[in-house]
């Protein structure tokens, strides 16, 4: 093999090989060496086998993965890929061969294997597809339909969309493109940051992939070949955000036990056999869990367990998702993106994209621009997008062809994508508030000479436009005690920036939290409290408190809580804050809280964060319940089409997933400051690995 591995000053791998297949092998091998523990956790998550070494806390996820048939869907998608695009299937297989070649060495470096007793396993050709599915199966937030159902029954049909907002577990992003007419160089800039639940190691991997056919830098998903979401080939650069489209459905199923012990489902044509078998989830330190896996013609049943008695009937919920229906996952797109040299080639490649459904921005060195939606959105009845629908009503079936995908010209010298209602509006129901998109547009409108360095500063903006309604309510509060009146005065003088060292931001957060708790405790919401009758994995979408926090702007001015009670709750929040200890600066309580498969025993070491949910510097918590920041920028980037070496990128921790490695967390200080590490592409300025 002719594989060469180089590293930059931050340990980012730069790979060179003779052809795309050899390069895919190199990407798999270096990822396994750098991130063996992360890869194996992802493989087990995709198979539903994490509880076997991580314990009972992961059993709920494993049960969901088994019921949703993610591994089987990955095998089905690989079979279709092998039939219709064997070259890409071989490319994926080369990546898997590389992973298997590097896993043993990577596992020896990672202490987590010894701590859990886990032995590195073997990846199959379909494993990267399963990792992609498990990473994105909850991306579209289909459990929101369960929440709307709960609101309809527990509060009233007229309030079904009351809490519409960027959901508690929905991934969002910022992204923007500045055309050459607004840059100092005369060439376009593409920038942004994906907002995800922060995991350690990080969910994105900086990497460079070079062979005679192409030379691309970008952000990979560990366990998946290529650069799906963010890349710069030197000729063209692309980036995505979540389109907030609705492309997964839940069906209310009537099920019954057949005489042979199997399962039947009631559909538009009456009772018909459903596929059913049992699987066992092994649990470290606990009893194994037996799971009955049932699939109706609509899809796998992900909620609802049936009795064993012949003739017994029960209800369940089936999940219909595009790869399960079509056998398509869109992996054909990945090698084509790497070879793209123009926006037209990126555009053509993305015609095969499936999920998640994304808004895409791209620019090339010839001045080409692209702004479109990519993905597969089924066409069906509007009710499907709102709540679970009856499986037995034929009106809720999908049509054969997907929805047309919107696109737009780039005008005014820039384009912004930030999950707000806009280009993708015909494809979804709930979108992010417009604050991030509006703020980015306002900042971009302020200059006609943007540089990569100035563009990076946009990432750091902490202006909190979402605070306006609560501050209006604070100003309108009635008679207050002297202490509460002082809180009001200080809040109204605050600059509305959520900087980590801001006492004003800390004060605002304290008052906001008290208001959220007060509203969530109002008697009108009694029907939305308490546990929801759905599997554990769906619960983040179903908690009343976080829902109130995200919908606070709406609930302050409309909704079932009477205006007089809203005023009383706001005044009470001011009194509560004034009577307590003065709130600390925002970053004292708003600290990073990354998810780790093995929790860090030293939780206090995680630093404070600036920003807030609706700031451009988006760092999300659950107001009223915790200020800890679980969701933030999983990466940031600026792609310069004039000079790729003036581009920049950053991840929250580092290039290595190995604790104690010099590059395990060396990017964290830059990430906290909102700075970017340089993209180095001169091979002479990189260090070649030996062996």
C-alpha positions as CSV (number, residue, x, y, z in Angstrom):
1,X,0.0,0.0,0.0
2,X,1.1,3.6,-0.6
3,X,-0.7,5.1,2.4
4,X,0.9,8.0,4.1
5,X,-0.3,9.6,7.3
6,X,0.7,13.1,8.3
7,X,-0.4,15.2,11.3
8,X,-0.7,18.9,11.9
9,X,0.1,20.8,15.1
10,X,-3.2,19.6,16.6
11,X,-2.8,16.0,15.7
12,X,-5.4,16.1,12.9
13,X,-4.8,13.3,10.4
14,X,-3.9,14.1,6.8
15,X,-4.1,11.0,4.7
16,X,-2.6,10.4,1.3
17,X,-3.1,7.2,-0.8
18,X,-3.0,5.9,-4.4
19,X,-6.8,5.7,-5.0
20,X,-10.1,6.3,-3.3
21,X,-10.4,2.7,-2.1
22,X,-7.0,2.7,-0.5
23,X,-7.8,6.1,1.0
24,X,-11.0,4.8,2.5
25,X,-9.0,2.0,4.1
26,X,-6.6,4.6,5.5
27,X,-9.5,6.7,6.9
28,X,-11.0,3.6,8.6
29,X,-7.6,2.6,10.0
30,X,-6.6,6.0,11.4
31,X,-10.0,6.5,12.9
32,X,-9.8,3.2,14.7
33,X,-6.3,4.0,16.0
34,X,-7.4,7.4,17.2
35,X,-10.9,6.6,18.4
36,X,-11.3,2.9,19.0
37,X,-13.4,3.3,22.1
38,X,-15.8,5.8,20.4
39,X,-16.1,3.5,17.3
40,X,-16.9,0.5,19.4
41,X,-19.5,2.3,21.5
42,X,-21.1,3.5,18.2
43,X,-21.1,0.0,16.8
44,X,-22.8,-1.4,19.9
45,X,-25.3,1.5,19.9
46,X,-26.2,0.7,16.3
47,X,-26.7,-3.0,17.2
48,X,-28.5,-2.5,20.4
49,X,-25.8,-4.2,22.5
50,X,-24.5,-1.3,24.7
51,X,-26.1,-2.5,28.0
52,X,-23.9,-5.6,27.8
53,X,-20.9,-3.6,28.9
54,X,-22.3,-0.2,30.0
55,X,-25.1,-1.6,32.2
56,X,-28.8,-1.1,32.8
57,X,-28.9,2.6,32.0
58,X,-28.4,1.8,28.3
59,X,-31.0,-1.0,28.1
60,X,-33.8,1.4,27.0
61,X,-31.7,2.5,24.0
62,X,-30.9,-1.1,23.1
63,X,-34.5,-2.1,23.2
64,X,-35.5,0.8,20.9
65,X,-32.7,-0.1,18.4
66,X,-33.9,-3.7,18.3
67,X,-37.5,-2.7,17.9
68,X,-36.7,-0.1,15.2
69,X,-34.7,-2.7,13.3
70,X,-31.8,-0.4,12.7
71,X,-29.2,-3.1,12.1
72,X,-31.5,-5.0,9.7
73,X,-32.2,-1.8,7.9
74,X,-28.5,-1.2,7.5
75,X,-28.1,-4.7,6.0
76,X,-31.0,-4.0,3.7
77,X,-29.5,-0.7,2.5
78,X,-26.1,-2.3,1.9
79,X,-27.7,-5.0,-0.2
80,X,-29.4,-2.4,-2.3
81,X,-26.1,-0.4,-2.6
82,X,-24.3,-3.5,-3.7
83,X,-26.9,-4.1,-6.4
84,X,-27.1,-0.6,-7.8
85,X,-23.7,0.9,-7.0
86,X,-21.1,-1.8,-6.3
87,X,-18.2,0.6,-6.6
88,X,-19.5,2.6,-3.6
89,X,-20.3,-0.6,-1.7
90,X,-16.6,-1.6,-2.2
91,X,-15.5,1.8,-1.1
92,X,-17.5,1.4,2.2
93,X,-16.1,-2.1,2.6
94,X,-12.5,-0.7,2.2
95,X,-13.2,1.7,5.1
96,X,-14.5,-1.2,7.2
97,X,-11.4,-3.2,6.4
98,X,-9.3,-0.3,7.6
99,X,-11.3,-0.1,10.8
100,X,-10.8,-3.7,11.5
101,X,-7.1,-3.4,10.7
102,X,-6.6,-0.6,13.3
103,X,-9.0,-1.6,16.1
104,X,-6.7,-3.8,18.0
105,X,-4.0,-1.2,18.2
106,X,-6.5,1.5,19.1
107,X,-8.1,-0.6,21.8
108,X,-4.7,-1.2,23.4
109,X,-4.3,2.6,23.7
110,X,-7.8,3.3,25.1
111,X,-8.2,2.6,28.9
112,X,-12.0,2.3,28.6
113,X,-11.7,-1.2,27.2
114,X,-10.0,-2.5,30.3
115,X,-12.3,-0.5,32.6
116,X,-15.4,-2.2,31.1
117,X,-14.0,-5.6,30.1
118,X,-14.9,-4.9,26.5
119,X,-13.0,-6.5,23.7
120,X,-12.8,-4.9,20.4
121,X,-15.1,-6.6,18.0
122,X,-15.3,-6.9,14.2
123,X,-17.0,-4.4,11.9
124,X,-19.2,-5.7,9.1
125,X,-19.7,-4.0,5.7
126,X,-23.1,-2.7,6.9
127,X,-21.8,-1.3,10.2
128,X,-21.1,2.3,8.9
129,X,-24.7,2.4,7.6
130,X,-26.0,1.2,10.9
131,X,-23.9,3.9,12.7
132,X,-25.4,6.5,10.4
133,X,-28.9,5.3,11.2
134,X,-28.4,5.2,14.9
135,X,-26.8,8.7,14.9
136,X,-29.8,10.2,13.0
137,X,-32.9,8.1,13.8
138,X,-34.0,10.6,16.4
139,X,-32.7,13.6,14.5
140,X,-36.1,14.6,13.0
141,X,-37.7,14.4,16.5
142,X,-40.6,12.1,15.7
143,X,-41.4,11.8,19.4
144,X,-42.6,15.4,19.2
145,X,-45.8,13.8,17.7
146,X,-46.3,12.0,21.0
147,X,-45.9,15.3,22.8
148,X,-48.6,16.9,20.5
149,X,-50.9,14.0,21.2
150,X,-50.3,14.5,24.9
151,X,-51.1,18.2,24.7
152,X,-54.3,17.5,22.7
153,X,-55.6,15.0,25.3
154,X,-54.2,16.7,28.5
155,X,-54.7,20.3,27.6
156,X,-57.0,20.6,24.6
157,X,-57.1,20.1,20.9
158,X,-56.8,23.8,20.3
159,X,-53.4,23.9,22.0
160,X,-51.7,21.1,20.0
161,X,-49.1,23.4,18.5
162,X,-48.7,25.7,21.5
163,X,-45.3,24.5,22.3
164,X,-43.9,24.6,18.8
165,X,-40.2,25.4,19.0
166,X,-36.8,23.9,18.3
167,X,-37.4,20.8,20.3
168,X,-35.5,19.6,23.4
169,X,-33.6,16.9,21.6
170,X,-33.6,18.2,18.1
171,X,-30.2,19.0,16.5
172,X,-29.9,22.4,14.9
173,X,-27.1,24.4,13.3
174,X,-26.0,27.7,12.0
175,X,-24.6,28.1,8.5
176,X,-24.0,31.0,6.2
177,X,-22.4,31.8,2.8
178,X,-20.9,35.2,1.9
179,X,-20.5,35.8,-1.8
180,X,-17.4,37.3,-3.4
181,X,-19.1,40.7,-3.7
182,X,-19.0,41.0,0.2
183,X,-15.6,39.6,0.9
184,X,-12.2,41.2,0.9
185,X,-10.7,38.6,-1.4
186,X,-13.5,38.6,-4.0
187,X,-14.1,34.8,-3.3
188,X,-16.9,33.3,-1.3
189,X,-16.7,32.2,2.3
190,X,-18.8,29.3,3.8
191,X,-19.1,29.1,7.6
192,X,-21.2,27.8,10.4
193,X,-21.5,25.3,13.2
194,X,-23.6,22.2,13.9
195,X,-25.4,22.2,17.2
196,X,-25.5,18.7,18.7
197,X,-25.5,17.1,22.1
198,X,-21.8,17.4,23.1
199,X,-20.1,14.1,23.4
200,X,-16.6,13.3,24.5
201,X,-14.9,12.2,22.2
202,X,-16.6,14.6,19.8
203,X,-19.1,13.6,17.2
204,X,-17.1,15.2,14.4
205,X,-13.5,14.3,13.3
206,X,-11.3,16.8,11.5
207,X,-9.5,15.0,8.6
208,X,-8.0,15.4,5.2
209,X,-8.4,12.8,2.5
210,X,-6.0,13.1,-0.5
211,X,-5.4,10.9,-3.6
212,X,-4.8,11.7,-7.3
213,X,-8.5,12.1,-7.8
214,X,-9.2,14.6,-5.0
215,X,-7.8,16.4,-2.0
216,X,-10.5,17.3,0.6
217,X,-10.5,18.6,4.1
218,X,-13.5,18.5,6.3
219,X,-15.4,17.0,9.2
220,X,-16.2,13.3,9.2
221,X,-18.6,11.3,11.4
222,X,-16.4,8.7,13.1
223,X,-17.5,5.3,11.8
224,X,-18.6,6.6,8.4
225,X,-16.4,7.0,5.4
226,X,-16.0,10.3,3.5
227,X,-17.1,13.8,4.6
228,X,-20.9,13.9,4.5
229,X,-21.7,17.3,6.0
230,X,-18.9,19.8,5.8
231,X,-16.0,19.8,3.3
232,X,-13.6,21.9,1.2
233,X,-12.1,20.3,-1.9
234,X,-10.0,23.3,-2.8
235,X,-12.4,24.0,-5.7
236,X,-15.8,23.8,-3.9
237,X,-16.9,23.9,-0.3
238,X,-20.2,22.8,1.2
239,X,-22.0,22.9,4.5
240,X,-25.4,21.9,5.9
241,X,-27.9,22.6,8.6
242,X,-30.9,20.6,9.8
243,X,-33.9,21.5,7.5
244,X,-36.3,20.7,10.4
245,X,-38.3,18.7,7.8
246,X,-40.8,16.0,8.9
247,X,-40.0,12.7,7.2
248,X,-40.9,10.0,9.8
249,X,-44.4,8.9,10.8
250,X,-45.9,7.2,13.8
251,X,-48.9,4.9,13.3
252,X,-51.4,3.8,15.9
253,X,-51.5,0.0,15.5
254,X,-54.2,-2.4,16.6
255,X,-52.4,-5.7,17.3
256,X,-53.5,-9.2,18.4
257,X,-52.0,-12.5,19.3
258,X,-52.5,-15.2,16.7
259,X,-53.2,-18.8,17.4
260,X,-49.7,-19.8,16.5
261,X,-48.2,-17.3,18.9
262,X,-47.4,-14.7,16.2
263,X,-48.9,-11.2,15.8
264,X,-51.5,-9.8,13.5
265,X,-52.0,-6.1,12.7
266,X,-55.2,-4.4,11.7
267,X,-54.6,-2.3,8.6
268,X,-56.7,-0.8,5.7
269,X,-57.3,-4.4,4.5
270,X,-58.3,-5.8,7.8
271,X,-56.2,-8.2,10.0
272,X,-52.9,-9.3,8.4
273,X,-49.9,-11.1,9.8
274,X,-47.1,-9.0,11.1
275,X,-43.5,-10.2,11.2
276,X,-42.5,-11.0,14.8
277,X,-39.6,-12.6,16.6
278,X,-37.9,-12.2,20.0
279,X,-34.4,-10.9,20.8
280,X,-32.5,-10.7,24.1
281,X,-30.7,-7.6,25.4
282,X,-27.9,-8.6,27.7
283,X,-27.4,-6.3,30.6
284,X,-24.1,-6.1,32.5
285,X,-24.9,-6.5,36.2
286,X,-28.6,-7.1,35.6
287,X,-31.1,-9.5,34.2
288,X,-31.4,-9.8,30.4
289,X,-34.3,-8.2,28.7
290,X,-36.4,-10.1,26.3
291,X,-37.8,-8.0,23.4
292,X,-40.5,-9.0,21.0
293,X,-39.7,-7.3,17.7
294,X,-42.8,-6.7,15.7
295,X,-43.1,-5.2,12.2
296,X,-46.4,-4.3,10.5
297,X,-46.7,-3.2,6.8
298,X,-46.3,0.4,8.1
299,X,-43.1,-0.3,9.9
300,X,-41.5,-1.6,13.1
301,X,-43.5,-1.3,16.3
302,X,-41.4,0.9,18.7
303,X,-43.9,1.1,21.6
304,X,-46.5,-1.2,23.0
305,X,-46.0,-4.7,24.4
306,X,-48.5,-7.5,23.9
307,X,-49.7,-10.3,26.2
308,X,-49.1,-13.9,25.2
309,X,-52.7,-15.2,25.3
310,X,-54.2,-16.2,22.0
311,X,-56.7,-13.6,20.8
312,X,-55.5,-10.9,23.2
313,X,-55.5,-7.4,21.6
314,X,-53.3,-4.4,22.4
315,X,-52.2,-1.1,20.9
316,X,-48.8,-0.1,19.7
317,X,-47.0,2.5,17.7
318,X,-45.1,1.7,14.5
319,X,-42.4,3.9,13.1
320,X,-42.2,4.5,9.3
321,X,-38.9,5.8,8.2
322,X,-37.5,6.2,4.7
323,X,-34.5,3.9,4.7
324,X,-36.7,1.1,6.0
325,X,-39.2,1.6,3.3
326,X,-36.9,2.3,0.3
327,X,-33.7,0.5,1.2
328,X,-31.9,3.8,0.4
329,X,-29.6,5.6,2.8
330,X,-27.8,7.9,0.4
331,X,-24.3,6.6,0.8
332,X,-23.9,6.8,-3.0
333,X,-23.5,10.6,-2.4
334,X,-20.4,10.3,-0.2
335,X,-17.7,9.5,-2.7
336,X,-19.2,11.9,-5.2
337,X,-19.0,14.8,-2.8
338,X,-15.3,14.1,-2.4
339,X,-14.7,14.2,-6.1
340,X,-16.8,17.4,-6.7
341,X,-15.1,20.4,-8.2
342,X,-18.1,22.7,-8.8
343,X,-21.4,23.5,-7.1
344,X,-23.2,21.8,-10.0
345,X,-21.4,18.5,-9.1
346,X,-22.3,19.0,-5.4
347,X,-25.9,19.7,-6.5
348,X,-26.0,16.6,-8.7
349,X,-24.5,14.4,-6.0
350,X,-27.0,15.6,-3.4
351,X,-29.9,14.5,-5.6
352,X,-29.3,11.1,-4.0
353,X,-29.3,12.3,-0.4
354,X,-31.8,10.6,1.9
355,X,-31.6,11.5,5.5
356,X,-31.3,13.6,7.6
357,X,-33.0,16.2,5.4
358,X,-30.7,19.2,5.2
359,X,-30.4,22.7,3.9
360,X,-27.2,23.0,1.9
361,X,-25.0,25.9,1.1
362,X,-22.1,25.6,-1.3
363,X,-19.7,27.8,-3.3
364,X,-16.9,27.2,-5.8
365,X,-13.8,29.0,-7.0
366,X,-15.6,30.0,-10.3
367,X,-18.2,31.9,-8.4
368,X,-20.9,29.2,-8.4
369,X,-23.4,29.2,-5.5
370,X,-25.9,26.7,-4.2
371,X,-28.7,27.0,-1.7
372,X,-31.1,24.0,-1.6
373,X,-32.7,21.3,0.5
374,X,-31.4,17.8,0.1
375,X,-33.1,14.6,1.3
376,X,-36.2,12.4,1.0
377,X,-39.5,13.8,2.4
378,X,-42.5,11.5,1.8
379,X,-45.8,13.0,0.5
380,X,-48.7,12.1,2.7
381,X,-51.7,13.5,4.6
382,X,-51.0,16.6,6.7
383,X,-52.2,14.8,9.8
384,X,-49.3,12.4,9.6
385,X,-46.9,15.3,10.3
386,X,-48.8,16.4,13.5
387,X,-49.6,13.3,15.5
388,X,-49.7,9.5,15.4
389,X,-52.3,8.4,12.8
390,X,-54.5,5.3,12.6
391,X,-52.8,2.5,10.7
392,X,-56.2,1.3,9.4
393,X,-57.1,4.4,7.5
394,X,-55.7,4.3,3.9
395,X,-55.6,8.2,3.8
396,X,-52.4,8.0,5.8
397,X,-50.3,6.0,3.3
398,X,-47.3,7.4,1.6
399,X,-47.4,8.2,-2.1
400,X,-44.8,6.7,-4.4
401,X,-42.8,9.8,-5.1
402,X,-41.2,12.1,-2.5
403,X,-41.9,15.8,-2.1
404,X,-40.1,18.2,-4.5
405,X,-37.1,19.9,-2.8
406,X,-37.0,23.7,-2.6
407,X,-34.0,25.7,-3.7
408,X,-33.2,29.5,-3.9
409,X,-30.9,31.9,-5.4
410,X,-28.3,33.6,-3.2
411,X,-29.2,37.3,-3.1
412,X,-27.9,40.3,-1.1
413,X,-24.4,38.9,-1.1
414,X,-25.1,36.3,1.6
415,X,-27.4,33.4,2.6
416,X,-28.2,32.2,6.1
417,X,-29.5,28.8,7.3
418,X,-30.3,28.4,11.0
419,X,-33.2,26.0,11.3
420,X,-35.8,28.8,11.0
421,X,-38.9,28.8,8.9
422,X,-37.7,29.6,5.4
423,X,-36.5,27.6,2.5
424,X,-37.7,24.3,4.0
425,X,-41.0,25.6,5.3
426,X,-43.1,23.4,3.0
427,X,-41.5,20.3,4.4
428,X,-41.9,20.7,8.1
429,X,-44.1,21.7,11.0
430,X,-41.9,23.1,13.8
431,X,-38.9,25.3,13.2
432,X,-36.4,27.2,15.3
433,X,-37.3,30.8,16.3
434,X,-35.8,33.3,13.8
435,X,-33.4,34.9,16.3
436,X,-30.2,33.2,15.2
437,X,-31.0,33.6,11.5
438,X,-31.9,37.2,11.9
439,X,-28.9,38.0,14.0
440,X,-26.5,36.4,11.6
441,X,-28.1,38.2,8.7
442,X,-27.8,41.5,10.5
443,X,-24.1,40.9,11.2
444,X,-23.4,39.9,7.7
445,X,-25.2,43.0,6.4
446,X,-22.8,45.2,8.3
447,X,-19.7,44.6,6.1
448,X,-18.8,44.3,2.4
449,X,-15.2,43.2,3.1
450,X,-15.5,39.9,5.1
451,X,-12.4,37.9,5.8
452,X,-12.1,34.4,7.3
453,X,-10.9,36.0,10.6
454,X,-13.8,38.4,10.8
455,X,-16.3,35.7,9.8
456,X,-15.1,33.5,12.7
457,X,-16.1,36.3,15.0
458,X,-19.7,35.8,14.0
459,X,-19.6,32.4,15.8
460,X,-18.9,34.2,19.1
461,X,-21.9,36.5,19.1
462,X,-23.9,36.2,22.4
463,X,-26.7,38.7,21.7
464,X,-29.9,37.2,23.1
465,X,-32.9,38.4,21.1
466,X,-35.1,35.8,22.7
467,X,-34.9,37.8,26.0
468,X,-37.0,40.7,24.7
469,X,-40.5,39.3,25.7
470,X,-39.4,38.3,29.2
471,X,-37.8,41.7,29.7
472,X,-41.0,43.4,28.5
473,X,-42.9,41.3,31.1
474,X,-40.4,42.3,33.8
475,X,-40.8,45.9,32.9
476,X,-44.6,45.6,33.2
477,X,-44.5,43.9,36.6
478,X,-46.6,45.7,39.2
479,X,-45.6,46.8,42.7
480,X,-42.5,45.0,43.9
481,X,-40.5,44.9,47.1
482,X,-37.3,47.0,47.0
483,X,-35.2,43.9,46.4
484,X,-37.3,42.7,43.5
485,X,-37.5,46.2,42.1
486,X,-33.7,46.3,42.2
487,X,-33.6,43.0,40.2
488,X,-35.9,44.6,37.7
489,X,-33.8,47.7,37.4
490,X,-30.6,45.7,36.8
491,X,-32.3,43.4,34.3
492,X,-33.6,46.3,32.3
493,X,-30.1,47.9,32.2
494,X,-28.5,44.6,31.1
495,X,-27.0,44.6,27.5
496,X,-28.8,41.3,26.7
497,X,-25.5,39.5,26.0
498,X,-25.1,36.0,27.4
499,X,-21.3,36.2,28.1
500,X,-19.9,33.7,30.5
501,X,-18.6,36.4,32.8
502,X,-21.8,38.4,32.7
503,X,-23.6,39.0,36.0
504,X,-26.6,40.4,34.0
505,X,-26.9,37.2,32.1
506,X,-26.7,35.2,35.3
507,X,-29.5,37.4,36.8
508,X,-31.6,37.0,33.7
509,X,-31.2,33.2,33.8
510,X,-32.2,33.1,37.4
511,X,-35.4,35.1,36.8
512,X,-36.1,33.1,33.6
513,X,-35.8,29.8,35.5
514,X,-38.2,30.9,38.2
515,X,-40.7,32.0,35.5
516,X,-40.4,28.7,33.8
517,X,-41.0,26.8,37.0
518,X,-43.9,29.0,37.8
519,X,-45.6,28.5,34.5
520,X,-44.9,24.8,34.5
521,X,-46.5,24.6,37.9
522,X,-49.7,26.3,36.9
523,X,-52.8,24.3,37.4
524,X,-53.8,24.6,33.7
525,X,-50.9,22.2,32.8
526,X,-51.8,19.5,35.4
527,X,-52.7,17.1,32.6
528,X,-49.2,17.3,31.1
529,X,-47.4,16.4,34.3
530,X,-46.3,13.0,35.4
531,X,-44.8,10.1,33.4
532,X,-45.9,9.6,29.8
533,X,-46.8,6.0,28.8
534,X,-44.0,5.6,26.3
535,X,-40.6,4.1,26.3
536,X,-37.8,5.8,28.1
537,X,-35.9,6.8,25.0
538,X,-38.8,9.2,24.1
539,X,-39.0,10.9,27.4
540,X,-36.8,13.9,26.6
541,X,-39.5,15.1,24.3
542,X,-42.2,14.6,26.8
543,X,-41.1,16.6,29.9
544,X,-43.3,19.6,30.6
545,X,-40.7,21.8,32.2
546,X,-38.2,21.9,29.3
547,X,-41.1,22.3,26.9
548,X,-42.2,25.4,28.8
549,X,-38.7,26.7,28.8
550,X,-38.4,26.4,25.0
551,X,-41.8,27.9,24.4
552,X,-41.4,30.7,27.0
553,X,-41.7,33.5,24.5
554,X,-45.1,32.2,23.3
555,X,-46.4,31.4,26.7
556,X,-45.7,34.9,28.0
557,X,-48.1,36.4,25.5
558,X,-50.6,33.7,24.5
559,X,-51.8,30.3,25.7
560,X,-54.0,28.9,28.4
561,X,-52.3,30.7,31.4
562,X,-54.4,33.8,32.0
563,X,-52.5,37.1,31.5
564,X,-53.0,38.1,35.2
565,X,-51.4,34.8,36.3
566,X,-48.5,35.4,33.9
567,X,-48.0,38.8,35.5
568,X,-48.2,37.2,39.0
569,X,-45.6,34.5,38.1
570,X,-43.2,37.1,36.6
571,X,-43.5,39.3,39.7
572,X,-43.0,36.2,41.9
573,X,-39.9,35.3,40.0
574,X,-38.5,38.8,40.6
575,X,-39.3,38.5,44.3
576,X,-37.8,35.0,44.6
577,X,-34.6,36.2,42.9
578,X,-34.4,39.3,45.0
579,X,-34.8,37.4,48.2
580,X,-32.1,34.9,47.5
581,X,-28.3,35.1,47.1
582,X,-27.3,37.3,44.2
583,X,-27.0,35.0,41.1
584,X,-23.4,34.3,40.0
585,X,-22.1,35.1,36.5
586,X,-23.7,33.1,33.8
587,X,-20.7,30.8,33.2
588,X,-20.6,29.8,36.9
589,X,-23.7,27.7,36.5
590,X,-23.8,27.3,32.7
591,X,-21.1,24.8,32.5
592,X,-20.3,22.2,29.8
593,X,-21.9,18.8,30.4
594,X,-20.8,16.4,27.7
595,X,-22.2,13.0,27.3
596,X,-19.7,10.2,27.9
597,X,-20.3,6.5,27.7
598,X,-18.3,6.2,30.9
599,X,-19.1,9.3,33.0
600,X,-16.2,11.5,34.1
601,X,-15.7,11.2,37.9
602,X,-14.4,14.8,37.9
603,X,-17.5,16.6,36.7
604,X,-16.3,19.9,38.3
605,X,-13.5,20.1,35.7
606,X,-15.9,21.1,32.9
607,X,-15.7,24.9,32.2
608,X,-18.3,27.6,32.0
609,X,-19.9,28.5,28.7
610,X,-21.2,31.7,27.2
611,X,-24.2,31.8,24.8
612,X,-27.7,30.5,25.1
613,X,-30.2,28.5,23.1
614,X,-31.2,31.3,20.7
615,X,-27.8,33.1,20.5
616,X,-25.6,32.6,17.5
617,X,-23.2,31.1,20.1
618,X,-25.8,28.5,20.8
619,X,-25.4,26.6,24.1
620,X,-28.6,24.9,25.3
621,X,-29.7,24.0,28.8
622,X,-33.1,23.4,30.4
623,X,-34.1,26.7,32.0
624,X,-35.7,26.3,35.3
625,X,-34.2,22.9,35.9
626,X,-30.5,23.0,35.0
627,X,-28.1,25.6,33.6
628,X,-25.7,22.8,32.5
629,X,-25.0,23.1,28.8
630,X,-25.6,19.7,27.1
631,X,-25.9,21.0,23.6
632,X,-23.6,23.4,21.8
633,X,-21.4,23.7,18.7
634,X,-20.1,20.2,17.9
635,X,-17.7,21.9,15.5
636,X,-17.1,25.3,13.9
637,X,-15.6,26.1,10.5
638,X,-14.9,28.8,8.0
639,X,-14.1,27.6,4.4
640,X,-12.3,30.2,2.3
641,X,-12.7,29.7,-1.5
642,X,-9.8,32.2,-2.1
643,X,-7.2,30.3,-0.1
644,X,-8.0,27.0,1.6
645,X,-5.1,27.6,4.0
646,X,-6.9,30.7,5.4
647,X,-9.8,28.4,6.4
648,X,-10.3,27.4,10.0
649,X,-12.0,24.7,12.0
650,X,-12.4,23.6,15.6
651,X,-14.0,20.8,17.6
652,X,-14.8,20.9,21.4
653,X,-12.0,18.6,22.5
654,X,-9.4,17.3,20.1
655,X,-8.4,15.0,17.3
656,X,-7.7,12.1,19.6
657,X,-10.2,10.1,21.5
658,X,-7.6,8.6,23.8
659,X,-7.4,10.0,27.3
660,X,-4.0,11.3,28.1
661,X,-3.0,11.9,24.5
662,X,-1.6,15.4,23.9
663,X,-4.4,16.0,21.4
664,X,-7.2,14.6,23.5
665,X,-8.5,18.0,24.6
666,X,-6.0,20.5,23.3
667,X,-8.6,22.3,21.2
668,X,-11.0,23.0,24.1
669,X,-9.4,26.3,25.1
670,X,-9.8,27.6,21.5
671,X,-13.3,26.3,21.3
672,X,-14.3,28.0,24.5
673,X,-12.9,31.4,23.2
674,X,-14.6,30.9,19.9
675,X,-11.3,30.7,18.0
676,X,-10.5,28.4,15.1
677,X,-7.5,26.2,14.5
678,X,-5.8,26.7,11.2
679,X,-6.4,24.4,8.3
680,X,-2.9,23.4,7.1
681,X,-2.7,21.9,3.7
682,X,1.0,22.3,2.8
683,X,2.4,18.8,3.2
684,X,5.8,20.3,4.0
685,X,4.4,21.9,7.2
686,X,2.9,18.6,8.4
687,X,4.6,15.8,10.3
688,X,4.8,12.4,8.7
689,X,4.0,9.4,10.9
690,X,6.5,6.6,10.7
691,X,5.4,2.9,10.3
